Amino acid sequence: MRISSRASSALVVSNLLTRGAALVGWPGGGTLVTGSAVQFDRTTWERNLAQPNATGSFPVAGFDISQTWPSKQVDGWTLSVNVSSDLPDSETINPGNGTGQTFTGTSIFLKAPDNIQSAFSNQSALDETTWKICIAVIPDGPQEDVSATDNGTCGFLSSECITDLQQAYADKFSGSQDCYGTPPSTPSSCGSSVNPSNFQVQQLPLNSINGTEVFVTASGSHGDGDQTAWNNATRQAWPILTLWGWNTRAKAPAGSLPSVQLSCVRAKTVEQGSESPSSGSILPEPAMVALGISSLSMLYALL
């Protein structure tokens, strides 16, 4: 792992937070904050994750949302994940309680092509857009072997399950309503492979398509040489449903359906100066379990 020269003192984490309780998000909205990530403010988190130990970036079939809905598909959209193994507890919101421990953090974000990012850099574009983007993160995806070949697909699910899951979300959010509500039932073709009651769903503010986090989580605190959380975080596959829909300004005709894509992302590339994850057994890391409740987390910012 990257050797940190940062001074650290440690936080005594309450059992509730260690078990991965989720808050609705950081002030300003746009990000689901789960696990021990709730111990950090946005600025501190983003500074630490700006130099990750492991990364992964996967293409997503997106649209030119700078144009009126519906528009053509365009290349250049990506879903990415960053992992940092040494977030010091001296930088939590309660640094005085520290004992020299660190956290392993994970960030997931959706990024648009540069020209679309630029289009949403002014408020008028945000006020006048006819689009909405819903993001559903499945926090209990599988751990994958470090040698697995990743291409963003979800190989642990059958093709029928993937099709049915995408269709269920297209049907659920087929109108101009926002992205919050009870998730659809698990398609029978998926068996017990996924549990929609654990999905974390949000409506992505369109000024967050520049790479602002969609979802963040962190392990429990651990010693600097403890690789358990690092191994788990770099093996973790994150199934994510991206839904491209519309709002009331689009005046979509009856029977219209949004486009939905299921992707599975993982931090598969270890950065220079960081240790590769161990090939040994995966050890339990309870703090990586995100809040599993049937009600969905409401964020501060909507479209």
Secondary structure, 3 states (H helix, E strand, C coil): CCCCCCCCCCCCCCHHHHCCCCECCCCCCCCEECHHHHHCCHHHHHHHHCCCCEEEEEEEEEECCCCCCCCCEEEEEEEEEEEEEEEEHHHCCCHHHCCCCEEEEEEEEEECCHHHHHHCCCHHHHHHCCEEEEEEECCCCCECCCCCCCCCCCCCCCHHHHHHHHHHHHHHCCCCCCCCCCCCCCCHHHCCCCCHHHCEEEECCHHHCEEEEEEEEECCCECCCCCHHHHHHHHECEEEEEEEEECHHHCCCCCCCCEEEEEEECCCEECCCCCCCCCCCCCCCHHHCCCCCCCCCCCCCCC
